[in-house]
Amino acid sequence: MPNQRNAGASWMPNDPKVGSTLDRLHNESKHDRIVIMQAFPTGLLALIRGRSWFEAVSPWLKYTYVKVGYEAGELMYTTARAINARRIIEFGTGFGFSTIYLAAAVRDNGGGTVITTEIEPTKAQVARRNLADAGLEHFVEIRTGDAMETLRGAPAPVDMVLLDGWNEAYIPLVKMLTPTLRHGSVVFADNVKFFKNALRPYVEHMRNPQNGFVTTTLNAGSGFEYSVYLPTNGR
Ligand SMILES: C[S@@+](CC[C@H](N)C(=O)[O-])C[C@H]1O[C@@H](n2cnc3c(N)ncnc32)[C@H](O)[C@@H]1O
């Protein structure tokens, strides 16, 4: 994952508040490595015992960013601009790094909303502050709680989705959100390479033509599944 913002990303230099907030979060997230190393033995033991890695390490993950990188952020920003996204749904706000890219795109498209959801109230609170620092708070609605509840009945049409929470929820969420997608909506899902085995069923779901997506795996983030909703009924 590149450790620097792409100097060629034309919108960044024009928005110092966004750029400086992203850089601050990037620097703060360097602490993640230490926390993840501390959690490693517990996570490994859980995997060996056939238990959920996320559940086992969740006390540590409360304090980690585990954010998408600059490259993935820039990919989402440029894609959202290309498809004129006005309503974006995000699963996994974290401290708001990815949300900043999504909200900047909605703003630069002329306005709209990012509906994002975070189960950890303290993370949601900090994300709110970070979005305000970036000057983007008016383009984001943070729903605190379990995504399967907070995103139920999400408004349509949805132009873009980012799945970046714990693996188990990807399939149920994409099934829940598919009826809200418009023709040409883009669904990004992070970590499909890092958690290759756990997320294989998700990738298979997106590759099954009956589900209406065309899809490819990119090297951005920790393996980004990039899927476009093109149902054959032409909705
Ligand atoms: C990988 S982090 C998100 C990072 C964020 N997208 C970024 O790039 O800055 C995943 C987040 O999903 C949250 N999460 C996990 N399960 C969730 C659920 N069921 N509902 C809502 N949020 C959840 C975690 O608390 C964690 O903060």
The ligand as an SDF file (V2000), in Angstrom:
LIG
                    3D

 27 29  0  0  0  0  0  0  0  0999 V2000
  -11.6260   -1.7910    8.5950 C   0  0  0  0  0  0  0  0  0  0  0  0
  -12.3960   -0.7600    9.7530 S   0  0  0  0  0  0  0  0  0  0  0  0
  -13.0390    0.5400    8.7750 C   0  0  0  0  0  0  0  0  0  0  0  0
  -11.9950    1.4670    8.2700 C   0  0  0  0  0  0  0  0  0  0  0  0
  -12.5630    2.6220    7.4710 C   0  0  0  0  0  0  0  0  0  0  0  0
  -13.3760    2.1840    6.3860 N   0  0  0  0  0  0  0  0  0  0  0  0
  -11.3840    3.4500    6.9400 C   0  0  0  0  0  0  0  0  0  0  0  0
  -10.9030    3.1820    5.8380 O   0  0  0  0  0  0  0  0  0  0  0  0
  -10.9570    4.3480    7.6580 O   0  0  0  0  0  0  0  0  0  0  0  0
  -13.8360   -1.6880   10.0550 C   0  0  0  0  0  0  0  0  0  0  0  0
  -14.8220   -1.0240   10.9940 C   0  0  0  0  0  0  0  0  0  0  0  0
  -16.0600   -1.7140   10.9070 O   0  0  0  0  0  0  0  0  0  0  0  0
  -16.6730   -1.6740   12.1700 C   0  0  0  0  0  0  0  0  0  0  0  0
  -17.6670   -2.7450   12.2120 N   0  0  0  0  0  0  0  0  0  0  0  0
  -17.4340   -4.0650   12.3230 C   0  0  0  0  0  0  0  0  0  0  0  0
  -18.5790   -4.7660   12.3270 N   0  0  0  0  0  0  0  0  0  0  0  0
  -19.5770   -3.8500   12.2050 C   0  0  0  0  0  0  0  0  0  0  0  0
  -20.9970   -3.9500   12.1310 C   0  0  0  0  0  0  0  0  0  0  0  0
  -21.6150   -5.1230   12.2020 N   0  0  0  0  0  0  0  0  0  0  0  0
  -21.6980   -2.8180   11.9620 N   0  0  0  0  0  0  0  0  0  0  0  0
  -21.0790   -1.6170   11.8930 C   0  0  0  0  0  0  0  0  0  0  0  0
  -19.7360   -1.4630   11.9660 N   0  0  0  0  0  0  0  0  0  0  0  0
  -18.9920   -2.5550   12.1180 C   0  0  0  0  0  0  0  0  0  0  0  0
  -15.5060   -1.8520   13.1360 C   0  0  0  0  0  0  0  0  0  0  0  0
  -15.8000   -1.3930   14.4280 O   0  0  0  0  0  0  0  0  0  0  0  0
  -14.3880   -1.0810   12.4560 C   0  0  0  0  0  0  0  0  0  0  0  0
  -14.2550    0.2170   12.9630 O   0  0  0  0  0  0  0  0  0  0  0  0
  1  2  1  0
  2  3  1  0
  2 10  1  0
  3  4  1  0
  4  5  1  0
  5  6  1  0
  5  7  1  0
  7  8  2  0
  7  9  1  0
 10 11  1  0
 11 12  1  0
 11 26  1  0
 12 13  1  0
 13 14  1  0
 13 24  1  0
 14 15  1  0
 14 23  1  0
 15 16  2  0
 16 17  1  0
 17 18  1  0
 17 23  2  0
 18 19  1  0
 18 20  2  0
 20 21  1  0
 21 22  2  0
 22 23  1  0
 24 25  1  0
 24 26  1  0
 26 27  1  0
M  CHG  2   2   1   9  -1
M  END
$$$$
